[in-house]
Amino acid sequence: MEIPENVKKRLSIPADEHFYAGHTACQGCGASLGLRYVLKTYGKKTIFTIPACCSTIIAGAWPYSTLDAPLFHTAFETTGAVMSGIEAALKVKGYKVKGEDGVMVVGWAGDGGTADIGLQALSGFLERGHDALYIMYDNEAYMNTGIQRSGSTPYGAWTTNTPGGKKHFLEKRHKKKVIDIVIAHEIPYAATASVAYPEDFIRKLKKARDTPGPSFIQLFAPCPTGWRSPTDKSIELARLAVQTAYFPLFEYENGRYKINMPSPKKEPKPIEEFLKYQGRFKYMTKEDIEVLQQWVNHEWEKLKKLAEIFG
């Protein structure tokens, strides 16, 4: 159905759809929402590089695709390298890359393919300074292959290789700060975003598009299947991750930090608010929850200090 122009002007996100219905994402999938928002922002002039991950399945196998844009399926560890090659080839062919009227080269990979398997290729992409955007959609485990822990899995989480129960063998390492690793490359633009705040995400996508050089966005994207959470709670969980400061929203732009929290004057909610709807955290003890809360507090205070000093 065609949306009238006067209605489009009142919408807070773009009205155009370039993400087709009938895809194979699970109910409540945060990754599929993220892909939809990227396509709403960039439209058909987008070239995706997607490695082995849930989004490979969501996008579909040739000759079918749920994305109204070109897509290169690639090996698990090579997202950064392949998108670098696409960007270089476009420039050789005379295409404008980035900018409102240019082609957007987007690497779209999960946390396993970014924080772990693809970290070397990501680092090379950032170091070489390509005009492209890498998006890590963060659902905090290897969901497509059976819910194994990744470097982005939080402390206390159940996965198939960090099971709970009598032995209490849960994840004992804290979430890897991939965004900090990226910022260490001193790129022009990096940010965190959440599917629960699409206006903020789309604003950051536009800024990544309009900033020359490599850009990176870490997108929080709930996975009801792996998190053992109700499918109708995905947006609420993504919102609570921000409200508890477990996953704060911020930008790093040319050496400066800016916090983008929706209610900046409010103190973060306790981490239990984020944990309570998720079966993956049901084995945590009170001591475990306190360990995670202390980590959240420490990281939040560190971010505030960075914004104060380098804001």
N, C-alpha and C positions, 0 to 999 in steps of 0.2 A: 504494500500500500504506500502510495506517495505521501510524504509528510508535507503539509503546507509550509511555505516559507515563514509565515508569521509565527508558526509553532516552533520551527527550527530555531528561530532567534531567541526563544524563551528557554530553550534547553541548556542545561549546564555542561553537557558533553555533546560531541558531534552526533548528528542524527543518522548519518550514512552508515550502512552496514556492509562490511566486506568479509564477514565470518559467517559461513553458511550453516543453516540448521541441518540436523541429521548426522552430526559428528558422533564420535564414540566415547566422549568424555563421561566419566562417572557423574552421578548427580552431585551437585554442590562443588564441582571441581573449580578451584581457584585459578588454575593454569588456563583453562578455556576462557574464563572471564578476562584474564590478562591479555591473551591473544586478541580477543575481540576489541579491547580498548586500544591496543597498538594499531590495529587496522582502522579503527575509527579515526585515529589521529593522522596516520600516514597514507591511508588509502592504497590504491593499486600500485603506486610508485614505490613499492617496498620489495626488497629481495631478502627472504629469510634463509638463514642457515640453521638447521635444527639437527642436533645429534641424536643418538639413541636416548630416548626418554619417553615419558607419557605423551608428550606433544607430537612425537613421531606418529603415534597411533591415532591421536586426535585429528591430526591433519589428514591422515589417510594415505594409502598406498597408491602409486601411479596406476592408472590414469586419473584417479579421483583425488580431489583435494577439497577441504573445507575452507581453505584460505583463498581469497580472491586476489592473489599475488603470487609471484614466482617463489618457489621453495626448493632448496637444495638439502636433501637428506644426507647427512655425513656421519662419519665414525664418531664414537663416543668422545674421543680425546681431542678432536681436531676443529672444534667450532671456531676458535680464535684464528687458526691458520687459514681455514677455508674462507671466512668472511674477509680476511685480509687480502686473499687472492682475488675475490670478487670485486672488492673496492679498487684494487690496483688495475684490474682488467677494464672496469668501467671508465677509469680515467684515461687509460690508453686509447679506448674507443671514442673518447671525446665527450663522455657524459658528465654532467654536473652531479656531484655527489654531496649529499647533505643540503640543508637550506630548504625553504618552503617550496621551491620549484625544482628541487633536485631529487635524485634517487636516494632512498634510505636503505642502507645495508644493515640488517639487524641480525645479530647472533642471538638465538633464543635457546637457552639451555637450562636444565635443572641444576639443583645444588650439587648432586653427585657428579655431573658432567662439568661442573665449574669449580667447586671447592676442592675436589679431589682429582678426578681423571683428566679434566681439561685445564688445570691450573697453569701448566707450562705454556700451552698455546695462548691462553688468555694473557699471560704476562708478555709474551712476544708481541701480540696485537697491540697492547697498551704501550709498550716500549717503542715500537716502530712509529706510532703516531698516526694510524690510519683514521680516515674520516668515516667512522661507522659507530654503531651503538651495540654494545653487548648487554643483554638483559638476562640476569639469572633469576628465574622464577624459583622461589625458595619454599619447598614443601617439606624440607627437613629430613629427607630420607630418600633412598632409591626405591621409589614407589612402583615403577613400571616392572621391576624385576623381583618383587616379592617383599618389599618393605624392609630392606636392610639399612642399617645405620650409615650415615654419611658424615663428612666433617661438619656439616651444618645441623646435625641432630643435637638437640639440647640435652643437658644433664637431666637424668631421671626418666628419660623416655624409653618406653618399650619399643623394640623392633624385633624382627625375627632372629637377629643375631645378637641382640641385647635383651633377652627375655626376662620377665619378672617372675613372681612366684616365690617359692620357698627359698631358693638360692639367692634371690634378690640381685640377680645379675643384670642390672639396668645400665644404661649409658652413664659412664662415670666421667666423661670429658665434657667440657663446656663447648658451646657452639663456636665454630671457627668464625672469626670476624673477617669475612672475605672482603667487605667494603673497606676495611683498614688496609688490607694487602693491596687493593686496587689504588687507594689514595697514596700509598707509599710510592707509586709510580709517578706521582705529581702530574696527573692528567688534568685537562681543563675542567671536566665536569663529571661528577659522580653523585649518586643520590640513592636513598632508600624510598620505597613506595609500597602501597598496599592496595589490594583489590577492593578493600572496604572504603577507600577514599579515591574514587575514580577521577574527580576533578583535579586533585593534587597530582595523581599519576599522569594524567594527560598534560598538565602544565609542565611537568618534568620531561615528558616525552618531547614536547615542543622545544624546550630549552636544549635538550640533547641534540635535536635536529639542527638548531640554529647556532650551536657552538662548534666551531671548527676543531678537528682533532678527534681523538677517541673519547667516547662517553660510556658510562656504565651505570646501570640501574639494578639494584637488588630489590626484587618484587616479592612481597610476602603473599603466598598463595596456598591457602588451606587445602588439605587433602582428606576428606572424610573417611576414605577407605583406609589409609595408613594411620590416621589419627584416631580411628575408632570413635568418630564424632557423628552426631546427627547431620544428615545432609542439608537440613534447613538452618544449620547454625554456622555455616562457613563465614558469612559476612560478619556475624556477631563475634566470632572468634578472631577474625582478622582485625576487627575494631578493638577488641579487648587486648590483643597483642600490642597495639599502639598505646592504648589507655593505661596499661600497666608498665609502660616503658620497656617491656620485653623486646619490642621491635620499634624503636622510635623513628620518626620520620625526620630526615634532615637532608641537606644538600652540601656538597663540597664544590665550590666554584672558584677556580684560579687561586687556590690557597686559602680560601675563606670558608668557614662553616656557618650554616644557617639552619636552625632547628625549625621544623614545620609542624609542630604538634597542633592538633585541632583546638585544644583548650590549654594554651601555654601556661596559664596561671594556676591550673589545678595540679595538685599533687597526684602522682601516679597511683592507680588502684593497686591493691595487693596482688601478687602473682597468682594466688588461689583462684581469682576471678577468671583468669585465662585457662587454668588447668582443669577446672571442674567439669567441663563438658566433654573431656577427651579421655577415652579409655586407655590411651597409651601412657597416661600418667597415673593410672589407678593403683599401681604398686608402690608409689612413692610414700615414704614415711614422712612424719613431721620434720625430722632432721633433714631429709632430702629436700623438702620444700624450702626450708630455711637456707640451705646451701644455694639453691637456685635464686632465691630472693636476694641474697647477699651479692651474687654475681650481677643480677639485674641492677641493683642499687649502685654497685661499683661502676658498671659500664655507663649508666645514666649520668652519674656525677662526672665521669670522665668526659662524656660528650658535651655536657653543659660547660665544663671548663674550657674545652677546645673552642666552643662557640664564643665564649667570653674573651679568650685571648686572640683568636684568629677570626673573629666575626666581622 
